[in-house]
Amino acid sequence: MRLTRYFLPVLKENPAEAQIVSHRYMLRAGMIKQQAAGIYSWLPLGFRVLKRIEEIVHQEQVRAGHIPLLMPTLQPADLWRESGRYDDYGQEMLRITDRQKREMLYGPTNEEMITDIFRSHVNSYKDLPLTLYHIQWKFRDEMRPRFGVMRGREFLMKDGYNFDLDKEAALHAYNRHMVSYLRTYERMGLTAIPMRAASGPIGGDNTHEFLVLAQTGESEVFYDDRVTALKLGSREIDYDDRAAVAKVCEEFTTLYARTDETHEAGAFEAVPEAHRKVGRGIEVGQIFYFGTKYSEAMGATVVTPDGSRVPVEMGSHGIGVSRLLGAIIEASHDDKGIIWPEGVTPFPVGIVNLKQGDGAADAACEGLYKALAAKGLEALYDDRDERAGAKFATMDLIGLPWRITVGPRGLANGVVEVTSRRTGESEEMSPEAAVDRIAAIYAGV
């Protein structure tokens, strides 16, 4: 992608309405544009990151054995009346009446609809266990939408739903989701801590939120800081092995980590003082086990091996896909702009031509661009007729992890400059070596 042909409406000044770093940088980097309170258009750069995050979520859900589908944004109110939630959910639900006077709603979540799908097509225990999920736009009519995509009214969310014959199997589904979420966040360069939380309008007794530590987080959190050092890394996990999955969950939930809603002062005091921390966290996901709350109310039952009929055990599991962009920026930025982790960056590398129009520089940049493309890497090539300082400022603002700088002086010595956005360190090497270096970095991403 060449900047002269790309749509990247960057802003030089900080927008007055942006109160936190992620909102400010997303507007300045031309990633989003507000269309109404809490509702945004996703411009090309922001849309690329959104799709990368979405793809990681899909990959890790499929790896865990979960099956994708797609449910509509609008839902009939009658389904929610069956579960008893239509009147209980409150004013955050956007209620709609169509031209036939049918009552509808813009879905804030999908427990009722997925239960309806299940009861229409599944009748036997032989079809269990089953976990279905989708990634779809949701709407919650926040009283005071703020902080950009962190607390918008329209948002993209992955929500998954497990159906199991008994509680033991349903709790394995809960654990399976916890492990898949941990891997998902790590691939995005995030440390997301699972914390015991309150269930809210979803219901149920077992629930964990995943929180990214950040000063701008809306939740107060209390935790043992040793939990931040825990990593899944490259270890292989058999999602069908209940004991192995449960062991990983135990590893990540034994150390104290609670939101303010479930905080227990006495238990927190038992944490060694040197490791006792209080901070703020951004919620980026939550998992629930709620048993037969919806299946009983809506008649989602299966025939058991002995011929009896029982309501299925269920849980729901969500990841805030669009919210994750804000969380990643809050966790990874400096005073120059965003610093994208390699796993979610919109472009793996930027190419900066210091002297556009110079024959040697132009040819070298074209060569780098094509060589990277041959290795499956789409570079963002700044081929604008701009001064070097403006090009560097744009690259720093949009936060690509790596930059290759090409200029006549370096080319005279047969080298280009490869710079890490995170560390600021630069190294001179041949164009061929630069391509190999970038390709090696992304080989394991």
C-alpha positions as CSV (number, residue, x, y, z in Angstrom):
1,M,0.0,0.0,0.0
2,R,1.4,3.4,-1.0
3,L,0.5,6.4,1.0
4,T,-0.2,8.5,-2.1
5,R,-3.0,6.1,-2.9
6,Y,-4.3,5.4,0.6
7,F,-6.9,7.2,2.7
8,L,-5.2,8.2,5.9
9,P,-6.7,11.5,7.2
10,V,-4.2,12.1,10.1
11,L,-4.7,15.1,12.4
12,K,-1.9,17.3,13.7
13,E,-3.8,18.6,16.7
14,N,-5.4,16.7,19.6
15,P,-9.2,16.6,19.3
16,A,-10.8,18.5,22.1
17,E,-13.4,15.8,22.7
18,A,-10.8,13.0,23.3
19,Q,-10.2,12.5,27.0
20,I,-8.0,9.4,27.0
21,V,-4.9,8.4,25.0
22,S,-6.6,5.7,22.8
23,H,-9.5,7.9,21.7
24,R,-7.0,10.8,21.0
25,Y,-4.7,8.6,18.9
26,M,-7.4,6.8,17.1
27,L,-8.8,10.1,15.9
28,R,-5.4,11.6,15.1
29,A,-4.2,8.5,13.2
30,G,-7.3,8.6,11.0
31,M,-8.7,5.3,12.3
32,I,-12.2,6.3,13.2
33,K,-14.7,9.1,12.7
34,Q,-17.6,9.8,15.1
35,Q,-21.0,9.7,13.4
36,A,-23.1,10.1,16.5
37,A,-22.6,9.8,20.3
38,G,-20.8,6.5,20.8
39,I,-21.1,5.4,17.1
40,Y,-18.1,5.4,14.8
41,S,-17.2,4.8,11.2
42,W,-14.1,2.6,10.9
43,L,-11.7,4.2,8.5
44,P,-9.2,2.1,6.5
45,L,-6.4,2.0,9.0
46,G,-8.7,1.3,12.0
47,F,-10.6,-1.3,10.0
48,R,-7.4,-3.2,9.2
49,V,-6.6,-3.5,12.9
50,L,-10.2,-4.5,13.7
51,K,-10.1,-7.3,11.1
52,R,-6.7,-8.5,12.4
53,I,-8.1,-8.7,15.9
54,E,-11.2,-10.4,14.7
55,E,-9.2,-13.0,12.8
56,I,-7.1,-13.9,15.9
57,V,-10.3,-14.3,17.9
58,H,-11.7,-16.6,15.2
59,Q,-8.5,-18.7,15.0
60,E,-8.4,-19.3,18.7
61,Q,-12.1,-20.1,19.0
62,V,-11.8,-22.7,16.2
63,R,-8.6,-24.1,17.8
64,A,-10.6,-24.7,21.0
65,G,-13.3,-26.6,19.0
66,H,-15.9,-23.9,18.8
67,I,-18.1,-23.5,15.7
68,P,-18.8,-20.1,14.1
69,L,-22.2,-18.9,12.8
70,L,-23.8,-15.5,12.4
71,M,-26.9,-14.2,14.1
72,P,-28.7,-10.9,13.1
73,T,-28.3,-7.6,14.9
74,L,-32.1,-7.3,15.2
75,Q,-34.0,-9.7,17.4
76,P,-37.8,-10.3,18.1
77,A,-38.8,-9.1,21.5
78,D,-40.9,-12.2,22.1
79,L,-37.7,-14.3,22.6
80,W,-36.6,-12.0,25.4
81,R,-40.1,-12.2,27.0
82,E,-39.7,-16.0,27.1
83,S,-36.5,-15.6,29.2
84,G,-38.0,-12.9,31.3
85,R,-35.3,-10.4,30.4
86,Y,-37.2,-8.0,28.1
87,D,-38.5,-5.8,30.8
88,D,-35.6,-6.4,33.2
89,Y,-32.7,-5.4,30.9
90,G,-33.4,-1.6,31.3
91,Q,-32.9,1.4,29.1
92,E,-29.6,0.3,27.6
93,M,-31.7,-1.9,25.3
94,L,-32.7,-0.1,22.1
95,R,-36.3,-1.2,21.5
96,I,-37.8,-0.9,18.0
97,T,-41.2,-1.3,16.4
98,D,-41.3,-2.3,12.7
99,R,-43.9,-1.2,10.1
100,Q,-46.0,-4.3,11.0
101,K,-46.1,-3.2,14.6
102,R,-43.8,-6.1,15.7
103,E,-41.7,-5.3,18.7
104,M,-38.0,-5.8,18.0
105,L,-34.7,-4.9,19.6
106,Y,-31.1,-4.2,18.6
107,G,-29.3,-7.0,20.3
108,P,-27.0,-6.2,23.2
109,T,-26.3,-10.0,23.6
110,N,-27.6,-13.2,22.1
111,E,-28.5,-15.8,24.9
112,E,-32.1,-15.9,23.8
113,M,-31.6,-16.2,20.1
114,I,-28.9,-18.9,20.4
115,T,-31.1,-20.9,22.8
116,D,-33.9,-20.7,20.2
117,I,-31.6,-21.9,17.5
118,F,-30.5,-24.8,19.7
119,R,-34.0,-25.9,20.7
120,S,-35.1,-25.9,17.1
121,H,-32.4,-28.3,15.9
122,V,-30.9,-30.3,18.8
123,N,-32.8,-33.0,20.5
124,S,-30.4,-35.7,21.8
125,Y,-27.5,-35.9,24.1
126,K,-25.5,-37.4,21.2
127,D,-25.2,-33.9,19.7
128,L,-23.4,-32.6,22.8
129,P,-21.1,-31.0,23.7
130,L,-21.7,-28.0,21.4
131,T,-20.3,-24.5,21.4
132,L,-21.4,-22.0,18.9
133,Y,-20.1,-18.4,18.6
134,H,-20.3,-15.4,16.3
135,I,-18.7,-12.0,15.9
136,Q,-21.3,-9.4,15.4
137,W,-22.2,-5.7,16.1
138,K,-24.1,-5.0,19.3
139,F,-25.8,-1.9,20.6
140,R,-26.2,-0.8,24.2
141,D,-27.7,2.7,24.7
142,E,-25.2,4.0,27.2
143,M,-26.4,7.1,29.1
144,R,-23.0,8.8,28.7
145,P,-20.9,7.2,25.9
146,R,-17.3,8.3,26.2
147,F,-13.7,7.3,25.7
148,G,-14.1,6.5,22.0
149,V,-14.5,2.8,21.3
150,M,-13.8,2.0,24.9
151,R,-17.4,2.9,25.9
152,G,-19.3,3.3,22.7
153,R,-23.0,2.4,22.1
154,E,-22.3,0.3,19.0
155,F,-19.5,-2.2,19.3
156,L,-18.2,-5.4,17.7
157,M,-18.2,-8.4,20.0
158,K,-17.5,-12.1,19.9
159,D,-20.1,-14.0,21.9
160,G,-20.1,-17.7,22.3
161,Y,-22.5,-20.1,23.9
162,N,-21.9,-23.7,25.2
163,F,-24.5,-26.4,25.5
164,D,-23.7,-29.4,27.7
165,L,-25.4,-32.4,29.2
166,D,-24.3,-31.9,32.8
167,K,-22.6,-29.3,35.0
168,E,-19.2,-31.0,34.9
169,A,-19.1,-30.8,31.1
170,A,-20.3,-27.2,31.2
171,L,-17.6,-26.2,33.6
172,H,-15.1,-27.8,31.2
173,A,-16.5,-25.5,28.5
174,Y,-16.0,-22.6,30.9
175,N,-12.4,-23.6,31.5
176,R,-11.8,-24.1,27.8
177,H,-13.0,-20.6,27.1
178,M,-10.7,-19.2,29.7
179,V,-7.6,-20.9,28.2
180,S,-8.6,-19.8,24.6
181,Y,-9.0,-16.2,25.8
182,L,-5.7,-16.2,27.5
183,R,-4.0,-17.3,24.3
184,T,-6.0,-14.8,22.3
185,Y,-4.9,-11.9,24.4
186,E,-1.3,-13.0,24.4
187,R,-1.2,-13.1,20.6
188,M,-2.3,-9.5,20.7
189,G,0.6,-8.5,23.0
190,L,-1.7,-8.0,26.0
191,T,-1.5,-9.2,29.6
192,A,-5.2,-9.8,30.4
193,I,-5.7,-11.0,34.0
194,P,-8.8,-13.2,34.7
195,M,-10.5,-11.8,37.8
196,R,-13.5,-13.1,39.7
197,A,-16.4,-10.8,38.8
198,A,-20.1,-10.1,39.2
199,S,-22.5,-11.6,36.6
200,G,-24.8,-8.6,36.1
201,P,-27.8,-9.1,33.7
202,I,-26.4,-12.2,32.1
203,G,-26.9,-14.2,35.3
204,G,-25.1,-17.2,36.9
205,D,-22.7,-17.9,39.7
206,N,-19.4,-18.5,37.9
207,T,-17.9,-15.6,36.1
208,H,-14.5,-14.1,35.4
209,E,-13.6,-10.8,33.7
210,F,-10.4,-10.4,31.8
211,L,-8.8,-7.0,32.5
212,V,-5.9,-5.2,31.0
213,L,-4.1,-3.0,33.5
214,A,-4.3,0.7,32.6
215,Q,-4.6,4.0,34.5
216,T,-7.6,4.9,32.4
217,G,-9.5,1.7,33.3
218,E,-13.0,2.0,34.6
219,S,-12.7,-0.8,37.1
220,E,-10.7,-0.7,40.3
221,V,-8.7,-3.9,40.7
222,F,-6.9,-5.6,43.5
223,Y,-4.3,-8.2,42.6
224,D,-1.1,-10.1,43.5
225,D,1.4,-8.7,40.9
226,R,2.9,-12.2,40.4
227,V,-0.2,-12.9,38.2
228,T,1.1,-10.5,35.6
229,A,4.2,-12.7,35.0
230,L,2.1,-15.8,34.0
231,K,2.2,-16.7,30.3
232,L,0.9,-19.5,28.2
233,G,3.7,-19.0,25.7
234,S,4.0,-21.6,23.1
235,R,2.8,-24.6,25.2
236,E,0.4,-26.9,23.5
237,I,-2.9,-27.6,25.2
238,D,-5.3,-30.4,24.4
239,Y,-8.7,-28.7,24.8
240,D,-10.4,-32.1,25.1
241,D,-8.2,-33.0,28.2
242,R,-10.3,-31.7,31.1
243,A,-7.6,-32.2,33.7
244,A,-5.0,-30.3,31.6
245,V,-7.3,-27.4,30.8
246,A,-8.4,-27.2,34.5
247,K,-4.8,-27.1,35.6
248,V,-4.1,-24.1,33.4
249,C,-7.1,-22.3,34.7
250,E,-6.0,-23.1,38.3
251,E,-2.6,-21.6,37.5
252,F,-4.0,-18.4,36.3
253,T,-6.7,-17.9,38.9
254,T,-5.1,-19.1,42.2
255,L,-3.3,-15.8,42.9
256,Y,-5.5,-13.1,44.2
257,A,-7.1,-10.9,41.4
258,R,-10.5,-9.3,42.0
259,T,-12.5,-6.4,40.7
260,D,-14.0,-3.9,43.2
261,E,-17.4,-5.7,42.9
262,T,-16.0,-9.0,44.4
263,H,-13.1,-7.7,46.4
264,E,-12.5,-9.3,49.8
265,A,-10.3,-7.2,52.1
266,G,-9.4,-10.1,54.3
267,A,-8.2,-12.4,51.5
268,F,-6.3,-9.5,50.0
269,E,-4.5,-8.9,53.2
270,A,-3.1,-12.4,53.1
271,V,-1.2,-11.5,49.9
272,P,2.5,-10.6,50.8
273,E,2.7,-6.9,51.1
274,A,5.4,-6.6,48.4
275,H,3.0,-8.2,45.9
276,R,-0.2,-6.5,46.9
277,K,-1.3,-4.0,44.2
278,V,-4.3,-1.8,43.6
279,G,-4.9,-0.3,40.2
280,R,-7.3,0.3,37.3
281,G,-8.3,-2.2,34.7
282,I,-10.0,-2.2,31.3
283,E,-12.4,-5.1,30.8
284,V,-11.8,-6.8,27.4
285,G,-13.8,-10.0,27.9
286,Q,-16.0,-12.0,30.3
287,I,-17.0,-15.7,30.7
288,F,-20.1,-17.0,32.4
289,Y,-21.5,-20.3,33.5
290,F,-25.2,-20.0,34.3
291,G,-26.5,-23.5,34.2
292,T,-30.1,-23.9,33.1
293,K,-31.2,-20.3,33.5
294,Y,-32.2,-19.9,29.8
295,S,-32.7,-23.6,28.8
296,E,-35.4,-24.1,31.5
297,A,-37.2,-20.8,30.6
298,M,-37.1,-21.5,26.9
299,G,-37.5,-25.3,26.8
300,A,-34.1,-26.2,25.4
301,T,-33.9,-29.8,26.4
302,V,-32.3,-33.0,25.2
303,V,-33.1,-36.7,25.6
304,T,-30.5,-38.4,27.9
305,P,-29.1,-42.0,27.5
306,D,-31.9,-43.3,29.8
307,G,-34.6,-41.7,27.8
308,S,-35.5,-38.9,30.1
309,R,-35.5,-35.3,29.0
310,V,-33.4,-32.6,30.8
311,P,-32.6,-28.9,30.2
312,V,-29.1,-28.4,28.9
313,E,-26.4,-26.7,30.9
314,M,-25.2,-23.4,29.4
315,G,-22.7,-20.6,29.6
316,S,-21.9,-17.5,27.5
317,H,-18.5,-16.0,26.8
318,G,-17.7,-12.6,25.3
319,I,-14.7,-10.7,23.9
320,G,-15.0,-7.0,23.1
321,V,-13.4,-7.0,19.7
322,S,-13.7,-3.3,18.9
323,R,-12.9,-2.4,22.5
324,L,-9.6,-4.3,22.3
325,L,-8.2,-1.6,19.9
326,G,-8.6,1.0,22.6
327,A,-7.2,-1.3,25.3
328,I,-4.1,-2.2,23.2
329,I,-3.4,1.5,22.6
330,E,-3.8,2.3,26.3
331,A,-1.3,-0.4,27.1
332,S,1.1,0.3,24.3
333,H,1.9,3.9,23.3
334,D,4.3,6.8,24.0
335,D,4.1,10.6,23.5
336,K,4.6,10.2,19.8
337,G,1.8,7.8,19.1
338,I,0.7,4.2,19.0
339,I,3.0,1.2,19.3
340,W,1.3,-1.7,17.7
341,P,2.3,-5.3,18.8
342,E,3.3,-7.3,15.7
343,G,0.2,-9.6,16.1
344,V,-2.3,-6.8,15.4
345,T,-0.5,-4.1,13.4
346,P,-2.3,-2.8,10.4
347,F,0.9,-3.1,8.3
348,P,4.0,-5.1,9.4
349,V,6.5,-2.5,8.3
350,G,6.6,1.1,6.9
351,I,9.0,2.1,4.1
352,V,10.1,5.8,4.3
353,N,11.7,7.3,1.2
354,L,13.9,10.2,2.4
355,K,14.2,11.7,-1.1
356,Q,11.2,11.0,-3.3
357,G,12.1,11.5,-7.0
358,D,15.7,10.4,-6.5
359,G,16.2,7.5,-9.0
360,A,18.2,5.3,-6.7
361,A,16.0,5.9,-3.6
362,D,12.8,5.3,-5.6
363,A,14.2,2.1,-7.1
364,A,15.4,0.8,-3.8
365,C,12.0,1.5,-2.2
366,E,10.2,-0.3,-5.0
367,G,12.5,-3.2,-4.7
368,L,11.9,-3.5,-0.9
369,Y,8.1,-3.2,-1.4
370,K,8.1,-6.0,-4.0
371,A,10.5,-8.2,-2.0
372,L,8.4,-7.9,1.2
373,A,5.2,-8.6,-0.8
374,A,6.8,-11.8,-2.2
375,K,7.2,-13.0,1.4
376,G,3.5,-12.2,2.1
377,L,4.1,-8.9,3.9
378,E,2.3,-5.8,2.8
379,A,4.4,-2.8,3.6
380,L,3.0,0.8,3.9
381,Y,5.2,2.8,1.6
382,D,5.4,6.5,2.3
383,D,6.0,7.7,-1.2
384,R,4.7,11.2,-0.6
385,D,6.7,14.3,-1.6
386,E,7.1,15.4,2.0
387,R,10.0,16.3,4.2
388,A,11.5,13.5,6.3
389,G,10.3,14.9,9.6
390,A,6.7,14.8,8.5
391,K,7.1,11.2,7.3
392,F,8.7,10.1,10.5
393,A,6.0,11.8,12.6
394,T,3.3,10.0,10.6
395,M,5.0,6.6,11.1
396,D,5.4,7.2,14.8
397,L,1.7,8.3,15.2
398,I,0.2,5.3,13.4
399,G,2.6,3.0,15.3
400,L,3.8,0.4,12.8
401,P,6.3,-1.9,14.8
402,W,9.1,-1.6,12.2
403,R,10.3,1.0,9.7
404,I,12.8,0.8,6.9
405,T,14.3,4.2,6.0
406,V,15.8,4.6,2.5
407,G,18.0,7.6,1.5
408,P,20.7,8.4,-1.1
409,R,23.5,8.6,1.5
410,G,22.8,5.1,2.9
411,L,22.3,3.6,-0.5
412,A,25.7,4.9,-1.6
413,N,27.1,2.6,1.1
414,G,24.7,-0.2,0.2
415,V,22.5,0.0,3.3
416,V,19.1,1.0,4.5
417,E,18.1,1.6,8.2
418,V,15.8,-0.7,10.1
419,T,14.2,0.9,13.2
420,S,12.1,-0.6,16.0
421,R,9.1,1.6,17.0
422,R,9.1,0.1,20.5
423,T,12.7,0.6,21.4
424,G,13.7,3.3,18.9
425,E,16.9,1.4,18.1
426,S,18.1,1.4,14.5
427,E,20.5,-0.8,12.6
428,E,22.0,-0.4,9.1
429,M,22.0,-3.4,6.8
430,S,21.6,-4.2,3.1
431,P,18.1,-4.1,1.6
432,E,18.1,-7.9,1.2
433,A,19.0,-8.3,4.9
434,A,16.3,-5.9,5.9
435,V,13.7,-7.9,4.1
436,D,14.9,-11.1,5.7
437,R,15.0,-9.5,9.1
438,I,11.3,-8.3,8.9
439,A,10.2,-11.7,7.4
440,A,11.9,-13.5,10.3
441,I,10.2,-11.3,12.9
442,Y,6.7,-12.1,11.4
443,A,7.4,-15.8,10.8
444,G,6.3,-16.6,14.3
445,V,3.5,-14.1,14.7
